[in-house]
Structure formats: C-alpha cells, structure tokens
Amino acid sequence: MGIARIPTRYLIVILTFLCTSVCYIERVGFSIAYTVAADEEGVSQSSKGTILSSFYYGYALSQVPGGWAAQKIGGRRVLLFSFILWSLTCALVPLDPNRVFILITARLLVGVSQGFIFPSIHTVLAQWVPPHERSRSVSLTTSGMYLGAAMGMLLLPSLVKFKGPQSVFLAEAALGGMWSLLWLKFASDPPRSQHPKATASGFGESLLPVKDGQSQRTKTDKSQIPWRRIFLNLPVWAIVANNFTFHYALYVLMNWLPTYFELGLKSSLQEMGSSKMMPYLNMFIFSNIGGVIADHVITKRIMSVTKARKVLNTIGFLVSSVALIAIPHFRTPDGVVLCSSLALGFLALGRAGFAVNHMDIAPRYAGIVMGVSNTAGTLAGIIGVGLTGQLLEASKATDSDLSSPDSWRTVFFIPGFLCILSSVVFLLFSTGERIFD
C-alpha cells in the first residue's frame, strides 16, 4: 500500500538507483573473487589484466546499440532483458582461472548485457523526470553504483573467505533476479507513451499538458537520429572526454585496488574491516551532494546551467587529480584509503557536471548520447585495466615484487594527468544549452 502511493517518477528513480547498485556489486565482486582465485593459481598480472578487462570489450560494443534499442523498443523492456541476461550468466558460469576461454566469453557476455543498462536508464529518466529534479535524480541513480561498490568491498571478501569465490557469482545472480522481479512489477511507461517504441521526449514533456497541435507532434515525431551532428558536436566530445577520464580512474581503482592492498601494501582485505568500503561510500555521498548543489544553484538562478556544470566538473576533477597522484606516496592502508576516497569522491562530484550534461544538450536523444559517451568510458576500462596489468608486469621484471611504490607511480599518474586534461576540455567546449531538438 505504501509503495503504491509513491509517485511513479520517484519509484522509477529508486528502482534505477537499486539497478546501478546491483550492477556495481557484480563488477566489484568479480574483481575480488577472481583476484583471490587467480592468485591461488599463480596467474600473472598481465593475464589478470586480460581477464579483468574483457568485460569492457563487451560493454563497449553494446553502448550505442543499447541507446538505439532503448530509443526504439523502450528503456523499460531493454533494462529488464539486460538484467536477466547477465544474472543468468553469473549463475551458470564456473569461476576457474584455468578455463580462460570460458571466463573471457562469460565476461564479454556480462559486459554486452550490462552495456544496455545505462542508455536505457537515461531513456527512462528522460521520459519521467521534470527539469527541476534533473541533477539530483540522475545523481541519486548513478550514486547507486558507488553504494553497490562500497557494499561489495565490505561484504564480499568475507563471503569469499568463508564460502569460496564461486559464492560471489551466485549471490550476484540472486540479487539480479530479485531486482528484475521488482522492475517487472513496479516499472511502467509514461502516461502519454502510445507504444513502447515511443521515443524519449524532453525531460517531463510527456507529463505536461498537451496544447493544440502538440499531440500530433508527439505521436509522429520519429525523425532520424542525428548521428552526424552528434559525432561532430564539440560539447558532445567534451562529455566524451570527461566520461573517458572518469571511468579510467574508476575502473583502474576498482579492479586493481585489491591487488594494491594485497601485494603493494601486504594488507589483507578481509582484515581491513569497514575502511575498504570508504572510497565508494564517499562516491555515494559526493555524487548526491553534487546533484543537490547543481539543482539548487540552477533553480535559484545563482548560476546558469552551463556555469554550474563547468564549476562542479572542474572542482571535482582537479581535486581528484591531486589525490590520485598522491596514492603511491602513502605506504599504509589508511593513507591509501584516504587518497582513494578523495579521488573517487570528487570524481563523483564532477558527475554533476559532465554526466547530467547529456540531458541538457539532447533530452530527446539522451540514451543515444549516453551510449556514445559511455562507449568512451568503456574504452577507458579496456585501456586502463589492461595497461595497468602490463605496467605492473614490466615493473615486476625489474623489482622482486610489487611492494615498491615505484611500481605503482605510473599507474596512478596517468588518471591524475587525464583529470587535468579533460577538465580543461570541458571548460572550453561544454554547454548547458539544449542543442538537439
């Protein structure tokens, strides 16, 4: 009865928040479970990098198709399908580091299915959320990623310790199945959607009164997606550059922090207690702070949309760059937790700049632009996670082990430098004005 009384748009935001939480529990969970299993089998760092990065190849391939499918079929249905697919894959695939082909195939499939999720979410939110709730709704939804990662870091190492690495896969599949049931029961298309293939209109347009002549436009506006304009637009590329940097830093830390703690600092994740979840919990907090600040300064006309996006993006990325570069200078778990918490927290603050900007410039094509942007973010995972494995393997050839800070300096300098570069790009080329009608 209580759930039935919640306005549908709030229920949609809550469900998409839970969606991103479960997705990132899965991603963190795989890196934790696979790291333990691979280290027990003596798998090399470069081989670990190959397996860890294989997810992102599938993820990259499905971003733009995911935006297209959400636009044509409907974000609600595509989101449900993708969840069911990756959950079944987790439930059925054995975690055996020696069965490389099966693991790579499974991670590619999970990556492809999860690649449909964020374009679908942006399409759904573009249909349901009005303009004055834009920043905080998107920030809340995306902050689920970080809460999921925090919960994964807190709980899953103990699950691996007591039940084994395979138990993580089964737990993730169960969570995916439960979310799918909730989405099937409570999610719906907007009131004015005449068909599941209805395209995502501007924020809240489908919820506003329809004036004479507008209803026909809503029904018949099925113009071709402006691919050429999207790919040649500088504000789009400003989003793309920052999405790439954000995910390069996030994926490197998400996939390699367990190795850094275990081999770089000689600290056991199981013995670190709740501190190991702090970087992702900080992301959850700062993401929502950024969304609230952005909506406040925009609705109160303290700043224009363009200025608000640029200020939050710049502050977030510049602070993150300093924290990332500082990580290898700290030789205790607490120091590394502090630096990584600052780095990821302020990156999350920056999402109130670049990540919401898809919907500022192209509300009607939010899923499409998100697909293009997130493809770049996924390429960052492929490049960053794989490159890190190669860098560590090269360092190991000159050092006896990976406990030397010199082995890790380049690993963390690269995302730190990218943060500076991409913030400059966003300052120069981004806009908060609507470009695509």
N, C-alpha and C positions, 0 to 999 in steps of 0.2 A: 504493500500500500504506500509506504514511504517513497520507494523508488518511482512509483507511478506518478507521484506528484512533482517530481523534479522536472523542470523544463527540458525538453528534448535536447536542445543545443548544449546544455550543461552535462547531460548524461552522455552525449557524444564525446565531449571533451574528456570526461572522466574515463570513458572506455578507451579512448585513444591514448590517454596517459598510461593506463594499465597495459595497453598494447606495447608501447615502447619500453616499458619496464620489463616485460617478459622477454622481449627481443634481446635486450642487453644482458639479462640474466643468462640467456643462451650463449651470447658471444663471450662474456667473461668466463662462463662455466666451461666452455670448450678449451679456452687457453689454460685454465687452471688444471683441468682433468688431463688434457693432452701433455702439458709440461711434466706432470708427475709421471705419467705412463712412459713418455719419451725418455726422460732422464733415467728411469729404471732400466730401459733397454739400451742406454748409451747412444742415443740418436744425436748426431752432430747438430750444431747451432744453425748451420745453413739449411740442413734438411728440415729442422723445426720451422725455420722461416718459410720454407716452401709450403709446408702443410698449413701453417697459420695464415698464410696469405692467399691460399687457394679459395677461401670463402669470398674474397673480394673480387676475384675474377668473375664468378657467377653473379655477384652483387652488381658489378659494373655493367654486365651485359643486359640486365633486366631493368635498369633505372628508367631509360627513355621509353622502352616498351611498356613499363609499368605505368608511366604517366599517360601514355596513349590509351592503354586498356582502361584505366580509371576514368578517363575522359569519355570513352565510348560505351563501356559496359556499365560503369558506375563504381565509385570508390568503395562503397559498402560491400559489394559482392567480391570484388578483387581482393580486398583486405581479408575477407573470410577465407577465400581459397588459398591465399598465400600462407596463412597461419596453419591451416590444416596440412598443407604440403610439407612445411618444414618440421612440424610436430611429428608427423609420421616418419620422416627421415631420421629424426633423433631417436625415436622409439625402436627403429628396426636395425640401425647400423651398429656393429660392434666397434668398440674403441680398442684397436690393436695397432700399435705403431709400426709393426712389421707388415701390415696389409696396406701398403701405401696407396695402391690404386683405388681400393675401396674407400679409404679415408678421403682422398682427394675428390673422388666422384661425389661422395656424400656432402663434403663441404661446398663443392660447386653447386649442388642442388639446393642446399640450405641458403646459399648466397643468392641464387636466382630467385627463390621464393620470397626471401626477405627483401629483395630489391623492389618488389612491388608495393611494399608496405608504406614507405614514406610518401611517394607520389599519391598513393590512394588516400592517405591521411590528409594531405594538403587539399586534395579534391573535395573530400568530405567536409573539412573545416571551411573551405571556401564557399560551400553551399549553406552552411549553418550559422557561422559566427558573424555578427554585425561588426562594423568598423571599430566602434569604441571598445570592443573587447578583443581586438585582434592580437595585440602583442602578448597580453597575459595568457590568452588561450593557447597560442602557439608555444609560448614559453613553458606553460604547465605541461602541455602534451610532450614536448621534447625533453623536459626535465625528468620525465619518467625513465628515459634512457639512463640517466645518472643514478637515480634511486635504484633502478634494477641492477646497475653495475655495482653500487655500494652494497646492496643486499647479497649479490653474488660473491663479492670479495669477503664478506663477513661470514656467510654460512657455508658456502660450497667447499672451502678447504677442509672443514671438519667432516663434511659428507664424504669427501674423497678418502679421508683418513680412516673413517670407521666402516664405510660401505664399499669403497673402491671407486675408481674413476668412472666405470660404466654407470654407476648410480646417478651421476650428474645428468647423463643423457636421458634417463628415464624420468627424473624429476622435471627436467625441462619440457619433455613431451607432455607430461601431465598438466603442467601449467599452461602450455599452449592449447591443450584440449579444453581446459576449463574456461579460458578466455574466449575461445571460439563459441562455446555454448552461450556465454553472456552476450556476445556480439549478435549472435543469431536471434536471441530473444528480445533484446532491447534496442538494437540499432534500427534505423529506418531512413528512407529517403526524405528529402524536404517536401513540404506540403504541395508545392507547385510543380514538382517533377512529374511530367506527364508519362515518363517512361524511364527505366533505369539507365538508358543511354543519354539522358538529358545531360548536357554539358554543364560544368560548374560555372555558375554565374558569378558576378562580383560578390564580395562579402555581403551576405544578408539580403541581396537583391531578391532572392526567391521568397523572402519572408516579408517583403514590403508590399503595401497596396499597389495594385497594378492599374496604371492610368490607361485611358483610351489609346489604343494603338500599340501599347507595350506588350500585351499578352501575345499578340501575333508575333512580335519580335522574339519573345521568349521561346515560343514554340518552333519558330522557323530559323532561328539564328544558329545554323550549323555550318558556318563558314569554315574554310580550310584552316588548319592550324598554321600560323605564320612562321614556319620553320626558318626561312631565310632571315627574316627580321630578328628572330630570337638569337640565331647564331652569330649575327653581325652586330649585335647591340652591345655597346660598351658597358652600360650598367649591369647587364646580364653577366658579362665577363668579370665585372667587379665582384659579383656574388660568387661566381665560379671560383675565382682565385682564393677568396676567403674560405669557401667551403673546403677546397683542397687543403689549405693550411690547417684549418680546424681539425679535420679528420686525420691528417698526417700526424699531428701531435697526439690526438686522442687514441688512434689505433696503435701507435708505437708504444705509448704508455700502457694501454690496455693489454696488449699482447706480450710486452717484454718486461713490465714491472715485476711479475712473478719471478722471472729469471734474474732480474737485477737484485731483488731481495735475497733470493736463494744463493746465487753464485757471486754476485758483486759485493754483497754485504754479509754473506754467510748467515743469513737470518731465515728462520722457518716461518712461512706464512701462518701455519697453524698456531705458532706461539706468539704471534703479534697481537692477538686479541682484536678489539674493535678498531684499532688505529688504521688497519689496512683498508678500511672502507671510507676513510675520511676524504680522499681526493674526489671520489664520486659523490659522496654526500654533499661536499662543498659545491660541486657542479649543480646538484639539485637545488640547493639554496640560492646560489647566484643566478641561475637561469631564471628563477621566478622573481628574484629582485630586479633583474634587468627588464623583464616583461612589465612589471608594475611601474617601474620608473619611466619606461618608454611611453606607456599609455597615459601616465599622469602628465608628463611634460608636453605631450601632443594634445590631449583633450583640454588642458588648461592653457594652451597656446603659449607655453613658455618657450617652446622650440617648434620649429617646423618639423615635419616628418623626416625630411632629408637630414637636417642638422641632428636630430635625435639619433637617427640610425648611425651617422658618422661618429658622433661623440662616443656612444656606447661601444661601437665596434673598435674604435681606436684605443680607448682606455683598456678594454678587455685584452686586446692582442698585444699591446706594448708591455703591460704588466706580466702577461704570460711569457713573453719572450725572455724577460729577465729571470723569471723563476725557472724556466726550462734550462737555460744555460748554466744556472747555478747548481742544478741537481748533482752532478758528479763531484762537486766540491764538498758535499756533505757525506760523511762516512758513517753515519748512524741511521738506523731505520726512522727515528723520529725526525731527523733533519730532512730525509728524503720525502717522508710523508708531508712535511710542511711545504716543501718546494713544489711537489706534485699537486698538492691541494690548491696552492696559489695559482699554479699554471692552469689546471683544469677549471678551477672556479672562475677565473677571469676570462678564460675562453668561453665558458658558458654565458657569462655576462655579455660577451661580444655577440652571442647569437641573437640578442635583441636588436642588433644592428643588421647583420647580413642575412640571417636565417628567415626573418619575417619579411625581408625586402622583396622576396618572390611575390608576395601577395600585394605589396604596394604597387609594384610596376605592372603586374599582369594577373589580376584577380581571376579573370576568366580562364586563364591558362596556367593557374598556379601549379597544378600537378605536372604539367609538361615542363615548365621552367624548373620546378623542383627536381624532376627527373634528369634534366641536363646538368643542373648544379650538383646533384648527388652522384652523378656519374664521375665527376671530377673528384668528389670526396672519396669515392670508392677507389679510384685510381691511386689516390694517396695511400690507401690501405695496401694495395698491391705493391706500390713502390716502397713505401716506408717500412712495412713489416718485413718484406723480402730483403731490402737493402740493409736493414739493421742486422739481420742474420749474417749477411755477407761481411759487414763491418766487424762484427764480433768474431767471426771465424778468422778473419785476417789478423785481428788483434791477438787472438789465441795462438796464432802461429809464431808471434814474437814474444808473448808472455807465457808464463807457465799456467796461468789460469785467468779468469775474468774478474778477479777481485781488485785489480789495479784500476784506479779512476781514469787513467789514460785510455783504457779500453772502451770507455763509455762517453768520453767528451764529444766526439763527433756525432754519436748517436743523438745526443740531446741538443747539440749546437744547431744542427740542421733545422729542426722545427722552430727553434728560437729565432733563427735568421728569417725563416719563412714568415713568421708572425709579423716582423717588422716590414718586410717587403709587401705583404698582402694588405696590411693596414694602410700603407701609402697608396696602393692601387684603389682601395675603397674610398679613401678621402678624395682622390682625384676624379673618379668616374661614376660613383654611385649617385642615385637619386631616390627620393621618396615619392616622386610624382608618378601617376599612372601613365604608362607608355603604350600598353597594348589594350585596345578596347575589346 
